[in-house]
Amino acid sequence: MNFSQILAQYINRAVEVYLPNQTPFGRLRSVGSESFVVEVQNGSYVTPTELVTILIDNVQGVRVINELNL
């Protein structure tokens, strides 16, 4: 089982992603072989959420949050 297969088990769960220059937090929406998508809060009243595609090669770690309500 590789990283993307393990991560796919947590779709629709809250995750915190550790990247070299940022730590996006949001709900895991989809996982592919080379990237995954996280729905993050962007703080705007016009667009309350934003979909962010993260390349797996850039990930230093992922923390799955037990809390399902963001």
VEXNU-366164 format. One record per atom (N, C-alpha, C): residue number from 1; residue in one letter; atom name; x, y, z. Coordinates in Angstrom, 2 decimals, always signed. Layout:
BEGIN
[lotor NUM,'a','CA',[X,Y,Z]] ...
//
This chain:
BEGIN
[lotor 1,'m','N',[+0.85,-1.17,+0.00]] [lotor 1,'m','CA',[+0.00,+0.00,+0.00]] [lotor 1,'m','C',[+0.90,+1.24,+0.00]] [lotor 2,'n','N',[+0.66,+2.18,-0.91]] [lotor 2,'n','CA',[+1.47,+3.39,-0.97]] [lotor 2,'n','C',[+0.76,+4.57,-0.28]] [lotor 3,'f','N',[+1.43,+5.72,-0.25]] [lotor 3,'f','CA',[+0.92,+6.89,+0.47]] [lotor 3,'f','C',[-0.46,+7.32,-0.03]] [lotor 4,'s','N',[-0.65,+7.40,-1.33]] [lotor 4,'s','CA',[-1.95,+7.85,-1.85]] [lotor 4,'s','C',[-3.07,+6.87,-1.51]] [lotor 5,'q','N',[-2.79,+5.59,-1.50]] [lotor 5,'q','CA',[-3.80,+4.60,-1.12]] [lotor 5,'q','C',[-4.17,+4.72,+0.36]] [lotor 6,'i','N',[-3.18,+4.96,+1.19]] [lotor 6,'i','CA',[-3.43,+5.15,+2.62]] [lotor 6,'i','C',[-4.24,+6.43,+2.83]] [lotor 7,'l','N',[-3.84,+7.51,+2.18]] [lotor 7,'l','CA',[-4.52,+8.80,+2.33]] [lotor 7,'l','C',[-5.96,+8.74,+1.85]] [lotor 8,'a','N',[-6.24,+7.97,+0.81]] [lotor 8,'a','CA',[-7.60,+7.86,+0.26]] [lotor 8,'a','C',[-8.60,+7.32,+1.29]] [lotor 9,'q','N',[-8.12,+6.61,+2.29]] [lotor 9,'q','CA',[-9.01,+6.10,+3.34]] [lotor 9,'q','C',[-9.60,+7.21,+4.19]] [lotor 10,'y','N',[-9.02,+8.41,+4.10]] [lotor 10,'y','CA',[-9.45,+9.53,+4.94]] [lotor 10,'y','C',[-10.21,+10.62,+4.18]] [lotor 11,'i','N',[-10.72,+10.31,+3.00]] [lotor 11,'i','CA',[-11.51,+11.28,+2.24]] [lotor 11,'i','C',[-12.70,+11.71,+3.09]] [lotor 12,'n','N',[-12.99,+13.01,+3.07]] [lotor 12,'n','CA',[-14.04,+13.69,+3.84]] [lotor 12,'n','C',[-13.68,+13.90,+5.30]] [lotor 13,'r','N',[-12.46,+13.62,+5.68]] [lotor 13,'r','CA',[-11.99,+13.89,+7.04]] [lotor 13,'r','C',[-11.18,+15.18,+7.03]] [lotor 14,'a','N',[-11.09,+15.82,+8.18]] [lotor 14,'a','CA',[-10.28,+17.03,+8.32]] [lotor 14,'a','C',[-8.81,+16.63,+8.37]] [lotor 15,'v','N',[-7.98,+17.35,+7.63]] [lotor 15,'v','CA',[-6.54,+17.08,+7.60]] [lotor 15,'v','C',[-5.74,+18.37,+7.70]] [lotor 16,'e','N',[-4.56,+18.23,+8.24]] [lotor 16,'e','CA',[-3.58,+19.31,+8.27]] [lotor 16,'e','C',[-2.38,+18.79,+7.48]] [lotor 17,'v','N',[-1.98,+19.53,+6.45]] [lotor 17,'v','CA',[-0.93,+19.07,+5.55]] [lotor 17,'v','C',[+0.33,+19.88,+5.81]] [lotor 18,'y','N',[+1.44,+19.20,+6.01]] [lotor 18,'y','CA',[+2.71,+19.86,+6.27]] [lotor 18,'y','C',[+3.52,+19.93,+4.99]] [lotor 19,'l','N',[+3.71,+21.17,+4.51]] [lotor 19,'l','CA',[+4.50,+21.45,+3.32]] [lotor 19,'l','C',[+5.71,+22.28,+3.73]] [lotor 20,'p','N',[+6.73,+22.41,+2.88]] [lotor 20,'p','CA',[+7.91,+23.18,+3.26]] [lotor 20,'p','C',[+7.63,+24.63,+3.66]] [lotor 21,'n','N',[+6.63,+25.27,+3.06]] [lotor 21,'n','CA',[+6.42,+26.69,+3.33]] [lotor 21,'n','C',[+5.02,+27.05,+3.83]] [lotor 22,'q','N',[+4.18,+26.07,+4.08]] [lotor 22,'q','CA',[+2.83,+26.35,+4.58]] [lotor 22,'q','C',[+2.20,+25.09,+5.17]] [lotor 23,'t','N',[+1.08,+25.29,+5.88]] [lotor 23,'t','CA',[+0.38,+24.17,+6.50]] [lotor 23,'t','C',[-1.12,+24.34,+6.27]] [lotor 24,'p','N',[-1.61,+23.98,+5.08]] [lotor 24,'p','CA',[-3.05,+24.11,+4.85]] [lotor 24,'p','C',[-3.85,+23.13,+5.71]] [lotor 25,'f','N',[-5.03,+23.59,+6.13]] [lotor 25,'f','CA',[-5.92,+22.80,+6.97]] [lotor 25,'f','C',[-7.29,+22.80,+6.32]] [lotor 26,'g','N',[-7.89,+21.65,+6.18]] [lotor 26,'g','CA',[-9.22,+21.58,+5.58]] [lotor 26,'g','C',[-9.70,+20.15,+5.47]] [lotor 27,'r','N',[-10.68,+19.96,+4.60]] [lotor 27,'r','CA',[-11.29,+18.64,+4.42]] [lotor 27,'r','C',[-10.71,+17.98,+3.17]] [lotor 28,'l','N',[-10.24,+16.75,+3.32]] [lotor 28,'l','CA',[-9.69,+15.99,+2.20]] [lotor 28,'l','C',[-10.83,+15.61,+1.27]] [lotor 29,'r','N',[-10.75,+16.03,+0.01]] [lotor 29,'r','CA',[-11.84,+15.79,-0.95]] [lotor 29,'r','C',[-11.55,+14.68,-1.95]] [lotor 30,'s','N',[-10.33,+14.56,-2.42]] [lotor 30,'s','CA',[-10.01,+13.49,-3.37]] [lotor 30,'s','C',[-8.52,+13.21,-3.35]] [lotor 31,'v','N',[-8.15,+12.01,-3.81]] [lotor 31,'v','CA',[-6.75,+11.59,-3.83]] [lotor 31,'v','C',[-6.46,+10.92,-5.16]] [lotor 32,'g','N',[-5.38,+11.34,-5.79]] [lotor 32,'g','CA',[-4.90,+10.69,-7.01]] [lotor 32,'g','C',[-3.53,+10.09,-6.76]] [lotor 33,'s','N',[-2.91,+9.56,-7.78]] [lotor 33,'s','CA',[-1.61,+8.92,-7.61]] [lotor 33,'s','C',[-0.48,+9.92,-7.36]] [lotor 34,'e','N',[-0.64,+11.16,-7.85]] [lotor 34,'e','CA',[+0.43,+12.16,-7.71]] [lotor 34,'e','C',[+0.02,+13.40,-6.92]] [lotor 35,'s','N',[-1.28,+13.54,-6.63]] [lotor 35,'s','CA',[-1.75,+14.73,-5.91]] [lotor 35,'s','C',[-3.04,+14.42,-5.17]] [lotor 36,'f','N',[-3.43,+15.35,-4.30]] [lotor 36,'f','CA',[-4.72,+15.24,-3.63]] [lotor 36,'f','C',[-5.30,+16.63,-3.47]] [lotor 37,'v','N',[-6.60,+16.70,-3.20]] [lotor 37,'v','CA',[-7.32,+17.97,-3.12]] [lotor 37,'v','C',[-7.85,+18.14,-1.70]] [lotor 38,'v','N',[-7.61,+19.34,-1.14]] [lotor 38,'v','CA',[-8.10,+19.70,+0.17]] [lotor 38,'v','C',[-8.98,+20.94,+0.03]] [lotor 39,'e','N',[-10.16,+20.91,+0.63]] [lotor 39,'e','CA',[-11.06,+22.06,+0.65]] [lotor 39,'e','C',[-10.72,+22.88,+1.89]] [lotor 40,'v','N',[-10.20,+24.09,+1.68]] [lotor 40,'v','CA',[-9.75,+24.93,+2.79]] [lotor 40,'v','C',[-10.62,+26.17,+2.92]] [lotor 41,'q','N',[-10.72,+26.70,+4.13]] [lotor 41,'q','CA',[-11.41,+27.96,+4.37]] [lotor 41,'q','C',[-10.46,+29.07,+3.96]] [lotor 42,'n','N',[-10.93,+30.01,+3.13]] [lotor 42,'n','CA',[-10.04,+31.09,+2.71]] [lotor 42,'n','C',[-10.33,+32.41,+3.40]] [lotor 43,'g','N',[-11.33,+32.48,+4.27]] [lotor 43,'g','CA',[-11.59,+33.69,+5.03]] [lotor 43,'g','C',[-12.42,+34.73,+4.31]] [lotor 44,'s','N',[-12.84,+34.48,+3.09]] [lotor 44,'s','CA',[-13.63,+35.44,+2.33]] [lotor 44,'s','C',[-15.12,+35.14,+2.50]] [lotor 45,'y','N',[-15.93,+36.21,+2.55]] [lotor 45,'y','CA',[-17.38,+36.02,+2.63]] [lotor 45,'y','C',[-17.97,+35.64,+1.28]] [lotor 46,'v','N',[-17.30,+35.99,+0.20]] [lotor 46,'v','CA',[-17.79,+35.69,-1.14]] [lotor 46,'v','C',[-17.61,+34.21,-1.46]] [lotor 47,'t','N',[-16.44,+33.68,-1.21]] [lotor 47,'t','CA',[-16.14,+32.28,-1.46]] [lotor 47,'t','C',[-15.64,+31.67,-0.16]] [lotor 48,'p','N',[-16.53,+31.01,+0.59]] [lotor 48,'p','CA',[-16.12,+30.52,+1.91]] [lotor 48,'p','C',[-15.10,+29.39,+1.89]] [lotor 49,'t','N',[-15.01,+28.64,+0.80]] [lotor 49,'t','CA',[-14.01,+27.57,+0.71]] [lotor 49,'t','C',[-13.30,+27.62,-0.63]] [lotor 50,'e','N',[-12.14,+27.01,-0.66]] [lotor 50,'e','CA',[-11.34,+26.96,-1.89]] [lotor 50,'e','C',[-10.73,+25.56,-1.99]] [lotor 51,'l','N',[-10.71,+25.02,-3.19]] [lotor 51,'l','CA',[-10.10,+23.71,-3.41]] [lotor 51,'l','C',[-8.62,+23.91,-3.75]] [lotor 52,'v','N',[-7.76,+23.23,-3.00]] [lotor 52,'v','CA',[-6.31,+23.36,-3.19]] [lotor 52,'v','C',[-5.77,+21.99,-3.59]] [lotor 53,'t','N',[-5.07,+21.94,-4.72]] [lotor 53,'t','CA',[-4.42,+20.71,-5.16]] [lotor 53,'t','C',[-3.00,+20.69,-4.64]] [lotor 54,'i','N',[-2.64,+19.60,-3.97]] [lotor 54,'i','CA',[-1.32,+19.47,-3.35]] [lotor 54,'i','C',[-0.60,+18.30,-4.00]] [lotor 55,'l','N',[+0.61,+18.55,-4.48]] [lotor 55,'l','CA',[+1.43,+17.48,-5.07]] [lotor 55,'l','C',[+2.02,+16.62,-3.96]] [lotor 56,'i','N',[+1.87,+15.32,-4.08]] [lotor 56,'i','CA',[+2.34,+14.40,-3.05]] [lotor 56,'i','C',[+3.84,+14.51,-2.83]] [lotor 57,'d','N',[+4.61,+14.78,-3.88]] [lotor 57,'d','CA',[+6.06,+14.90,-3.74]] [lotor 57,'d','C',[+6.48,+16.04,-2.82]] [lotor 58,'n','N',[+5.60,+17.05,-2.63]] [lotor 58,'n','CA',[+5.93,+18.20,-1.78]] [lotor 58,'n','C',[+5.53,+18.00,-0.32]] [lotor 59,'v','N',[+4.81,+16.94,-0.01]] [lotor 59,'v','CA',[+4.26,+16.74,+1.33]] [lotor 59,'v','C',[+5.32,+16.19,+2.27]] [lotor 60,'q','N',[+5.43,+16.85,+3.44]] [lotor 60,'q','CA',[+6.33,+16.36,+4.49]] [lotor 60,'q','C',[+5.57,+15.52,+5.51]] [lotor 61,'g','N',[+4.26,+15.72,+5.59]] [lotor 61,'g','CA',[+3.44,+14.94,+6.51]] [lotor 61,'g','C',[+1.98,+15.37,+6.43]] [lotor 62,'v','N',[+1.10,+14.51,+6.91]] [lotor 62,'v','CA',[-0.34,+14.79,+6.96]] [lotor 62,'v','C',[-0.84,+14.34,+8.32]] [lotor 63,'r','N',[-1.61,+15.20,+8.96]] [lotor 63,'r','CA',[-2.24,+14.83,+10.23]] [lotor 63,'r','C',[-3.73,+14.76,+10.01]] [lotor 64,'v','N',[-4.33,+13.64,+10.32]] [lotor 64,'v','CA',[-5.79,+13.47,+10.20]] [lotor 64,'v','C',[-6.40,+13.89,+11.53]] [lotor 65,'i','N',[-7.38,+14.79,+11.46]] [lotor 65,'i','CA',[-8.01,+15.34,+12.65]] [lotor 65,'i','C',[-9.27,+14.53,+12.96]] [lotor 66,'n','N',[-9.46,+14.15,+14.20]] [lotor 66,'n','CA',[-10.66,+13.39,+14.59]] [lotor 66,'n','C',[-11.92,+14.25,+14.49]] [lotor 67,'e','N',[-11.78,+15.55,+14.70]] [lotor 67,'e','CA',[-12.91,+16.48,+14.64]] [lotor 67,'e','C',[-13.39,+16.57,+13.19]] [lotor 68,'l','N',[-14.64,+16.23,+12.91]] [lotor 68,'l','CA',[-15.16,+16.27,+11.54]] [lotor 68,'l','C',[-15.73,+17.63,+11.19]] [lotor 69,'n','N',[-16.07,+18.45,+12.17]] [lotor 69,'n','CA',[-16.61,+19.77,+11.90]] [lotor 69,'n','C',[-15.50,+20.78,+11.81]] [lotor 70,'l','N',[-15.39,+21.45,+10.67]] [lotor 70,'l','CA',[-14.36,+22.47,+10.48]] [lotor 70,'l','C',[-14.91,+23.83,+10.87]] 
//
